């Protein structure tokens, strides 16, 4: 699975693949919706993902995740260089 590079990469399929590969959810568990809240920082963007599952997702399935990605702003990324 390719790493996410932007918030647009954080699709239901991508999140499900990551969670299934890590063992956090079963292979038959489907992520039905991902809602993203982006907080832009100087060097990185922090994204809180709210997750909804289809079917009988177990109680251990995460309801939210925090993702840290390189800032989408070129100026912000150059600050780190």
DRENFI-614531 format. One record per residue: residue number from 0; residue in one letter; chain; x, y, z of N, C-alpha, C in turn. Coordinates in Angstrom, 3 decimals, padded with zeros to 6 digits. Example, Ala and Ser with C-alpha at 12.3 -4.5 7.8 and 13.67 -1.06 7.14 Angstrom:
<sites>
+------+------+-------+----------+----------+----------+----------+----------+----------+----------+----------+----------+
! resi ! resn ! chain !      n.u !      n.v !      n.w !     ca.u !     ca.v !     ca.w !      c.u !      c.v !      c.w !
+------+------+-------+----------+----------+----------+----------+----------+----------+----------+----------+----------+
!    0 !    A !     A !  013.190 ! -005.690 !  007.800 !  012.300 ! -004.500 !  007.800 !  013.200 ! -003.300 !  007.800 !
!    1 !    S !     A !  012.850 ! -002.250 !  007.080 !  013.670 ! -001.060 !  007.140 !  012.900 !  000.030 !  007.870 !
+------+------+-------+----------+----------+----------+----------+----------+----------+----------+----------+----------+
</sites>
This chain:
<sites>
+------+------+-------+----------+----------+----------+----------+----------+----------+----------+----------+----------+
! resi ! resn ! chain !      n.u !      n.v !      n.w !     ca.u !     ca.v !     ca.w !      c.u !      c.v !      c.w !
+------+------+-------+----------+----------+----------+----------+----------+----------+----------+----------+----------+
!    0 !    X !     A !  000.853 ! -001.177 !  000.000 !  000.000 !  000.000 !  000.000 !  000.898 !  001.240 !  000.000 !
!    1 !    X !     A !  000.580 !  002.150 ! -000.868 !  001.343 !  003.396 ! -000.981 !  001.024 !  004.319 !  000.201 !
!    2 !    X !     A !  002.020 !  005.044 !  000.689 !  001.751 !  006.015 !  001.760 !  000.857 !  007.146 !  001.250 !
!    3 !    X !     A !  000.044 !  007.677 !  002.142 ! -000.783 !  008.835 !  001.803 !  000.122 !  010.059 !  001.692 !
!    4 !    X !     A ! -000.140 !  010.884 !  000.700 !  000.641 !  012.103 !  000.502 ! -000.204 !  013.361 !  000.704 !
!    5 !    X !     A ! -001.524 !  013.194 !  000.636 ! -002.427 !  014.327 !  000.841 ! -003.723 !  013.812 !  001.451 !
!    6 !    X !     A ! -004.535 !  014.741 !  001.916 ! -005.814 !  014.360 !  002.521 ! -006.698 !  013.632 !  001.503 !
!    7 !    X !     A ! -006.520 !  013.926 !  000.220 ! -007.314 !  013.250 ! -000.816 ! -006.991 !  011.763 ! -000.911 !
!    8 !    X !     A ! -005.815 !  011.360 ! -000.432 ! -005.431 !  009.945 ! -000.449 ! -006.092 !  009.147 !  000.675 !
!    9 !    X !     A ! -006.667 !  009.819 !  001.647 ! -007.229 !  009.159 !  002.825 ! -008.662 !  008.696 !  002.554 !
!   10 !    X !     A ! -008.792 !  007.804 !  001.598 ! -010.100 !  007.289 !  001.185 ! -010.537 !  006.151 !  002.101 !
!   11 !    X !     A ! -011.777 !  005.757 !  001.958 ! -012.299 !  004.626 !  002.718 ! -011.471 !  003.370 !  002.447 !
!   12 !    X !     A ! -011.123 !  003.148 !  001.182 ! -010.359 !  001.963 !  000.810 ! -008.952 !  002.008 !  001.412 !
!   13 !    X !     A ! -008.302 !  003.178 !  001.376 ! -006.955 !  003.307 !  001.906 ! -006.955 !  003.070 !  003.419 !
!   14 !    X !     A ! -007.885 !  003.713 !  004.123 ! -007.958 !  003.554 !  005.585 ! -008.244 !  002.099 !  005.944 !
!   15 !    X !     A ! -009.181 !  001.470 !  005.238 ! -009.489 !  000.062 !  005.516 ! -008.263 ! -000.804 !  005.287 !
!   16 !    X !     A ! -007.522 ! -000.577 !  004.223 ! -006.323 ! -001.354 !  003.938 ! -005.277 ! -001.228 !  005.029 !
!   17 !    X !     A ! -005.061 ! -000.010 !  005.506 ! -004.085 !  000.217 !  006.574 ! -004.529 ! -000.466 !  007.865 !
!   18 !    X !     A ! -005.804 ! -000.303 !  008.220 ! -006.307 ! -000.900 !  009.459 ! -006.320 ! -002.427 !  009.381 !
!   19 !    X !     A ! -006.662 ! -002.970 !  008.224 ! -006.657 ! -004.425 !  008.070 ! -005.227 ! -004.965 !  008.124 !
!   20 !    X !     A ! -004.289 ! -004.295 !  007.460 ! -002.892 ! -004.739 !  007.459 ! -002.284 ! -004.717 !  008.860 !
!   21 !    X !     A ! -002.732 ! -003.769 !  009.683 ! -002.196 ! -003.661 !  011.045 ! -002.902 ! -004.597 !  012.028 !
!   22 !    X !     A ! -004.005 ! -005.200 !  011.588 ! -004.761 ! -006.078 !  012.472 ! -005.777 ! -005.352 !  013.341 !
!   23 !    X !     A ! -005.956 ! -004.053 !  013.104 ! -006.898 ! -003.271 !  013.913 ! -008.355 ! -003.608 !  013.595 !
!   24 !    X !     A ! -008.616 ! -004.029 !  012.348 ! -009.959 ! -004.483 !  011.976 ! -009.819 ! -005.772 !  011.176 !
!   25 !    X !     A ! -010.894 ! -006.543 !  011.139 ! -010.915 ! -007.798 !  010.391 ! -010.968 ! -007.516 !  008.888 !
!   26 !    X !     A ! -010.535 ! -008.469 !  008.096 ! -010.490 ! -008.276 !  006.649 ! -011.868 ! -008.061 !  006.033 !
!   27 !    X !     A ! -012.919 ! -008.566 !  006.675 ! -014.269 ! -008.380 !  006.126 ! -014.929 ! -007.074 !  006.597 !
!   28 !    X !     A ! -014.289 ! -006.344 !  007.510 ! -014.853 ! -005.079 !  007.990 ! -014.659 ! -004.012 !  006.939 !
!   29 !    X !     A ! -015.722 ! -003.285 !  006.636 ! -015.686 ! -002.255 !  005.603 ! -015.766 ! -000.876 !  006.240 !
!   30 !    X !     A ! -014.858 !  000.005 !  005.834 ! -014.933 !  001.407 !  006.242 ! -015.872 !  002.086 !  005.252 !
!   31 !    X !     A ! -017.011 !  002.578 !  005.743 ! -018.019 !  003.161 !  004.845 ! -017.862 !  004.655 !  004.647 !
!   32 !    X !     A ! -017.328 !  005.338 !  005.650 ! -017.193 !  006.793 !  005.520 ! -015.986 !  007.266 !  006.317 !
!   33 !    X !     A ! -015.263 !  008.206 !  005.724 ! -014.142 !  008.872 !  006.383 ! -014.393 !  010.370 !  006.291 !
!   34 !    X !     A ! -014.498 !  011.015 !  007.444 ! -014.648 !  012.475 !  007.492 ! -013.337 !  013.043 !  008.023 !
!   35 !    X !     A ! -012.796 !  014.025 !  007.301 ! -011.485 !  014.569 !  007.658 ! -011.601 !  016.006 !  008.133 !
!   36 !    X !     A ! -010.905 !  016.299 !  009.228 ! -010.769 !  017.664 !  009.745 ! -009.277 !  017.989 !  009.719 !
!   37 !    X !     A ! -008.895 !  018.968 !  008.899 ! -007.484 !  019.292 !  008.685 ! -007.101 !  020.513 !  009.506 !
!   38 !    X !     A ! -005.995 !  020.394 !  010.215 ! -005.376 !  021.513 !  010.940 ! -004.017 !  021.738 !  010.305 !
!   39 !    X !     A ! -003.843 !  022.873 !  009.675 ! -002.582 !  023.144 !  008.995 ! -001.561 !  023.730 !  009.958 !
!   40 !    X !     A ! -000.404 !  023.100 !  009.980 !  000.692 !  023.575 !  010.803 !  001.775 !  024.180 !  009.938 !
!   41 !    X !     A !  002.816 !  024.632 !  010.569 !  003.897 !  025.260 !  009.819 !  004.672 !  024.242 !  008.987 !
!   42 !    X !     A !  004.924 !  023.069 !  009.539 !  005.707 !  022.067 !  008.834 !  004.900 !  020.849 !  008.394 !
!   43 !    X !     A !  003.756 !  020.641 !  008.999 !  002.957 !  019.457 !  008.689 !  001.478 !  019.767 !  008.883 !
!   44 !    X !     A !  000.658 !  018.950 !  008.252 ! -000.788 !  019.033 !  008.437 ! -001.203 !  017.866 !  009.328 !
!   45 !    X !     A ! -002.037 !  018.151 !  010.310 ! -002.619 !  017.113 !  011.157 ! -004.064 !  016.933 !  010.739 !
!   46 !    X !     A ! -004.442 !  015.700 !  010.511 ! -005.781 !  015.397 !  010.052 ! -006.421 !  014.426 !  011.028 !
!   47 !    X !     A ! -007.579 !  014.812 !  011.531 ! -008.360 !  013.891 !  012.367 ! -009.396 !  013.252 !  011.466 !
!   48 !    X !     A ! -009.395 !  011.931 !  011.441 ! -010.354 !  011.175 !  010.647 ! -011.402 !  010.575 !  011.561 !
!   49 !    X !     A ! -012.656 !  010.822 !  011.256 ! -013.785 !  010.184 !  011.935 ! -014.253 !  009.054 !  011.019 !
!   50 !    X !     A ! -014.332 !  007.847 !  011.549 ! -014.622 !  006.675 !  010.740 ! -015.988 !  006.085 !  011.051 !
!   51 !    X !     A ! -016.666 !  005.637 !  009.992 ! -017.915 !  004.886 !  010.125 ! -017.725 !  003.562 !  009.409 !
!   52 !    X !     A ! -018.249 !  002.502 !  010.009 ! -018.073 !  001.152 !  009.479 ! -019.404 !  000.577 !  009.036 !
!   53 !    X !     A ! -019.328 ! -000.319 !  008.053 ! -020.498 ! -001.073 !  007.624 ! -020.502 ! -002.418 !  008.308 !
!   54 !    X !     A ! -021.669 ! -002.979 !  008.464 ! -021.767 ! -004.297 !  009.084 ! -021.467 ! -004.253 !  010.567 !
!   55 !    X !     A ! -020.945 ! -005.352 !  011.065 ! -020.712 ! -005.495 !  012.496 ! -019.235 ! -005.263 !  012.819 !
!   56 !    X !     A ! -018.827 ! -004.020 !  012.813 ! -017.454 ! -003.706 !  013.231 ! -017.369 ! -003.924 !  014.730 !
!   57 !    X !     A ! -016.310 ! -004.558 !  015.154 ! -016.133 ! -004.832 !  016.576 ! -015.889 ! -003.565 !  017.376 !
!   58 !    X !     A ! -016.041 ! -003.679 !  018.676 ! -015.847 ! -002.527 !  019.557 ! -014.413 ! -002.019 !  019.505 !
!   59 !    X !     A ! -013.468 ! -002.887 !  019.106 ! -012.064 ! -002.486 !  019.057 ! -011.721 ! -001.674 !  017.797 !
!   60 !    X !     A ! -012.623 ! -001.630 !  016.830 ! -012.370 ! -000.857 !  015.604 ! -012.306 !  000.632 !  015.961 !
!   61 !    X !     A ! -011.220 !  001.302 !  015.578 ! -011.082 !  002.715 !  015.953 ! -012.169 !  003.579 !  015.315 !
!   62 !    X !     A ! -012.681 !  004.497 !  016.076 ! -013.704 !  005.438 !  015.580 ! -013.077 !  006.709 !  015.037 !
!   63 !    X !     A ! -011.823 !  006.948 !  015.409 ! -011.108 !  008.106 !  014.872 ! -009.620 !  007.790 !  014.813 !
!   64 !    X !     A ! -008.929 !  008.492 !  013.933 ! -007.482 !  008.366 !  013.765 ! -006.893 !  009.756 !  013.607 !
!   65 !    X !     A ! -005.630 !  009.900 !  013.952 ! -004.888 !  011.123 !  013.683 ! -003.809 !  010.778 !  012.661 !
!   66 !    X !     A ! -003.748 !  011.559 !  011.590 ! -002.771 !  011.354 !  010.532 ! -001.939 !  012.628 !  010.410 !
!   67 !    X !     A ! -000.634 !  012.456 !  010.311 !  000.264 !  013.596 !  010.127 !  000.909 !  013.459 !  008.753 !
!   68 !    X !     A !  000.742 !  014.486 !  007.925 !  001.304 !  014.497 !  006.581 !  002.133 !  015.757 !  006.383 !
!   69 !    X !     A !  003.059 !  015.705 !  005.446 !  003.804 !  016.908 !  005.090 !  002.816 !  018.000 !  004.694 !
!   70 !    X !     A !  003.127 !  019.229 !  005.037 !  002.234 !  020.349 !  004.727 !  001.969 !  020.414 !  003.229 !
!   71 !    X !     A !  000.728 !  020.701 !  002.866 !  000.394 !  020.838 !  001.450 !  000.955 !  022.131 !  000.878 !
!   72 !    X !     A !  001.163 !  023.106 !  001.723 !  001.705 !  024.385 !  001.285 !  003.193 !  024.255 !  000.972 !
!   73 !    X !     A !  003.579 !  024.608 ! -000.247 !  004.997 !  024.558 ! -000.642 !  005.850 !  025.449 !  000.259 !
!   74 !    X !     A !  005.350 !  026.619 !  000.603 !  006.102 !  027.533 !  001.480 !  006.363 !  026.890 !  002.835 !
!   75 !    X !     A !  005.361 !  026.204 !  003.371 !  005.533 !  025.530 !  004.654 !  006.566 !  024.417 !  004.554 !
!   76 !    X !     A !  006.527 !  023.645 !  003.462 !  007.497 !  022.557 !  003.297 !  008.909 !  023.101 !  003.162 !
!   77 !    X !     A !  009.093 !  024.238 !  002.522 !  010.421 !  024.825 !  002.356 !  010.991 !  025.327 !  003.687 !
!   78 !    X !     A !  010.127 !  025.653 !  004.635 !  010.593 !  026.083 !  005.960 !  011.411 !  024.990 !  006.627 !
!   79 !    X !     A !  011.062 !  023.742 !  006.365 !  011.743 !  022.612 !  006.990 !  013.101 !  022.305 !  006.375 !
!   80 !    X !     A !  013.376 !  022.857 !  005.209 !  014.628 !  022.536 !  004.512 !  015.792 !  023.288 !  005.108 !
+------+------+-------+----------+----------+----------+----------+----------+----------+----------+----------+----------+
</sites>
